[in-house]
Amino acid sequence: MIINTKPFDLTQTFECGQCFRWNKNNDGSYIGVAHGKLIHIKENNGYIEMNDDSDIWREYFDLDTDYNSIIEALSVSDIMKNAIAKGSGIRILRQDFFETVISFIISQNNNIPRIKSIVENLCRHFGERIEGEYYSFPKAEALAPIEPEELAFLRAGYRDAYIIDAARKIVNNEIDMDIILHAPIDEARNEISRIKGVGPKVADCILLFGGARGEVFPTDVWMKRVLTNLYGFENLTPKAINSFAKESFGSLAGYAQQYLFYSVREETKL
């Protein structure tokens, strides 16, 4: 499959904190697992090439969304223009919902290398082998029957109980996907927050990356730094931040968040 959609930058997309199963090779290409497939993907003379031509990748890489229009709509201030300049190739992946739930439960108070390590160990023990040392993300049905103590080998601590609670609630249809995907955003947040350990930030990450709810604005310590240092924000309550995001970015708040998040992370590397 050859993708000539612009803008699309692999490094910016895979390393902006939205996914945990893609790894960069020495030649600049990436290898990762998604939708139960082992994928090799690289940039080559302005095109992006991958080893699978399934239709699922159009949705996964959000290829039918006009990112040039999003960039134009968000470029209304110097702050956003500068952020977009650093991460204009980001695309918000449309990831598997259950994988997103578990990944962001694991992400709480964790750094990205450790998140990736825990996720890979979980896949190795409960996923299906694809090729070599690569495994699919486990289905909820594979995790629901076990007890939290059986995840001790992950060294994920208190998150073990949250992982099992999420699997059981999804298997038992205790989470209403119609609400998550289509209801007003506050209702969607409340629904996903019925899973133990899912607070406001994790809920918004799940909704954005696993539910394609582009109007949410996930806020962690990095985003609070952005709001304080760049926007002079003083009231950092979730309600105030959500009101600011809605008024400033509307239905594109999630895209704005990704550009801002990536830019502040990149600045810390300088």
SEFI-608064 format. One record per residue (C-alpha): x negated, y negated, z; residue number from 1. Coordinates in steps of 0.25 Angstrom, whole numbers, always signed. Layout:
BEGIN
east|north|up|k
X|Y|Z|NUM
...
END
This chain:
BEGIN
east|north|up|k
+0|+0|+0|1
-6|-14|-4|2
+0|-26|+3|3
-2|-40|-3|4
+7|-47|+6|5
+1|-60|+12|6
-2|-64|+23|7
-6|-51|+29|8
-19|-49|+37|9
-22|-35|+43|10
-30|-40|+54|11
-21|-51|+59|12
-9|-41|+58|13
-15|-30|+65|14
-23|-37|+76|15
-12|-48|+80|16
-8|-39|+92|17
+5|-33|+85|18
+0|-19|+83|19
-10|-9|+89|20
-12|+2|+79|21
-20|-5|+68|22
-36|-5|+69|23
-46|-12|+60|24
-56|-4|+52|25
-70|-9|+49|26
-67|-13|+35|27
-55|-22|+40|28
-44|-12|+36|29
-34|-7|+47|30
-29|+7|+51|31
-17|+9|+59|32
-5|+17|+62|33
+9|+13|+59|34
+22|+20|+56|35
+15|+33|+59|36
+5|+31|+47|37
-10|+28|+47|38
-12|+16|+39|39
-25|+10|+33|40
-23|-5|+29|41
-33|-15|+23|42
-34|-28|+16|43
-40|-28|+3|44
-42|-40|-6|45
-30|-47|-1|46
-21|-35|+0|47
-18|-25|+11|48
-19|-10|+8|49
-14|+1|+16|50
-13|+16|+14|51
+2|+18|+15|52
+13|+12|+6|53
+25|+15|+14|54
+36|+5|+14|55
+35|+4|+30|56
+23|-5|+28|57
+31|-16|+22|58
+39|-17|+35|59
+27|-14|+44|60
+18|-25|+39|61
+30|-34|+37|62
+27|-36|+22|63
+41|-41|+19|64
+40|-53|+28|65
+35|-66|+22|66
+24|-70|+31|67
+20|-82|+23|68
+34|-88|+26|69
+32|-85|+41|70
+18|-92|+41|71
+24|-104|+34|72
+36|-105|+43|73
+27|-104|+56|74
+16|-114|+51|75
+23|-126|+57|76
+12|-130|+67|77
-3|-130|+67|78
-2|-120|+78|79
+5|-110|+70|80
-3|-113|+57|81
-16|-110|+65|82
-11|-97|+70|83
-6|-93|+57|84
-19|-96|+50|85
-26|-86|+60|86
-15|-75|+58|87
-8|-77|+45|88
-10|-63|+41|89
-2|-57|+52|90
+10|-49|+49|91
+19|-44|+60|92
+20|-29|+59|93
+33|-21|+60|94
+29|-10|+69|95
+36|+2|+74|96
+45|-2|+86|97
+41|+8|+96|98
+27|+7|+93|99
+28|-8|+95|100
+35|-6|+108|101
+25|+3|+114|102
+13|-4|+108|103
+17|-17|+115|104
+21|-11|+128|105
+6|-6|+128|106
+1|-20|+124|107
+6|-26|+138|108
-7|-32|+145|109
-16|-24|+135|110
-26|-28|+125|111
-25|-24|+110|112
-36|-13|+110|113
-30|-6|+123|114
-16|-7|+117|115
-21|+0|+104|116
-28|+11|+112|117
-16|+14|+120|118
-7|+14|+108|119
-17|+23|+101|120
-17|+33|+113|121
-2|+33|+113|122
-1|+36|+98|123
-12|+47|+99|124
-4|+55|+110|125
+10|+53|+106|126
+10|+49|+91|127
+9|+58|+79|128
-5|+60|+73|129
-6|+53|+59|130
-21|+55|+55|131
-34|+57|+63|132
-32|+49|+76|133
-21|+41|+71|134
-7|+43|+77|135
+7|+37|+75|136
+13|+29|+86|137
+22|+38|+95|138
+37|+39|+94|139
+45|+34|+105|140
+50|+49|+106|141
+36|+54|+109|142
+34|+45|+121|143
+48|+45|+127|144
+47|+59|+133|145
+34|+56|+141|146
+32|+50|+154|147
+24|+37|+156|148
+13|+45|+164|149
+10|+53|+151|150
+5|+40|+145|151
-6|+38|+156|152
-17|+41|+146|153
-14|+29|+138|154
-18|+20|+150|155
-7|+11|+147|156
-3|+10|+161|157
+11|+4|+165|158
+14|+4|+150|159
+16|+19|+150|160
+30|+18|+156|161
+34|+7|+146|162
+29|+15|+134|163
+38|+27|+139|164
+50|+18|+142|165
+49|+12|+128|166
+49|+26|+122|167
+61|+31|+130|168
+69|+19|+128|169
+67|+19|+113|170
+69|+34|+111|171
+82|+33|+120|172
+87|+21|+111|173
+87|+12|+123|174
+81|+1|+115|175
+91|-5|+105|176
+83|-8|+92|177
+94|-16|+86|178
+93|-26|+97|179
+78|-26|+96|180
+78|-28|+81|181
+90|-37|+79|182
+96|-43|+92|183
+92|-57|+97|184
+78|-57|+101|185
+81|-59|+116|186
+90|-46|+115|187
+79|-39|+108|188
+69|-43|+119|189
+78|-38|+129|190
+80|-25|+122|191
+65|-21|+120|192
+62|-26|+134|193
+71|-15|+140|194
+58|-6|+138|195
+50|-6|+150|196
+38|-15|+150|197
+42|-23|+138|198
+42|-38|+142|199
+44|-51|+133|200
+30|-50|+126|201
+31|-35|+123|202
+45|-36|+119|203
+42|-47|+109|204
+30|-40|+103|205
+39|-27|+101|206
+50|-36|+95|207
+40|-43|+85|208
+32|-31|+81|209
+41|-20|+82|210
+55|-27|+80|211
+51|-37|+69|212
+57|-48|+78|213
+49|-60|+73|214
+56|-70|+82|215
+49|-65|+95|216
+36|-72|+100|217
+28|-62|+109|218
+20|-69|+119|219
+8|-64|+127|220
-4|-71|+133|221
-9|-75|+119|222
+4|-81|+115|223
+5|-89|+128|224
-9|-94|+126|225
-4|-99|+112|226
+8|-105|+118|227
+1|-112|+129|228
-11|-117|+121|229
-5|-120|+107|230
+9|-124|+110|231
+7|-130|+124|232
+17|-120|+130|233
+19|-120|+145|234
+31|-112|+147|235
+27|-98|+144|236
+40|-90|+148|237
+45|-80|+138|238
+58|-88|+136|239
+50|-101|+133|240
+41|-94|+123|241
+52|-87|+116|242
+59|-101|+114|243
+46|-107|+109|244
+44|-96|+99|245
+59|-97|+94|246
+58|-112|+93|247
+45|-112|+86|248
+45|-100|+77|249
+59|-94|+77|250
+60|-81|+70|251
+45|-81|+67|252
+40|-82|+81|253
+34|-68|+81|254
+26|-72|+68|255
+21|-85|+75|256
+17|-77|+87|257
+8|-68|+79|258
+1|-79|+73|259
-1|-86|+86|260
-5|-74|+93|261
-15|-70|+83|262
-21|-83|+82|263
-24|-85|+97|264
-30|-71|+97|265
-39|-74|+86|266
-43|-87|+92|267
-48|-79|+104|268
-58|-71|+96|269
-65|-84|+91|270
END
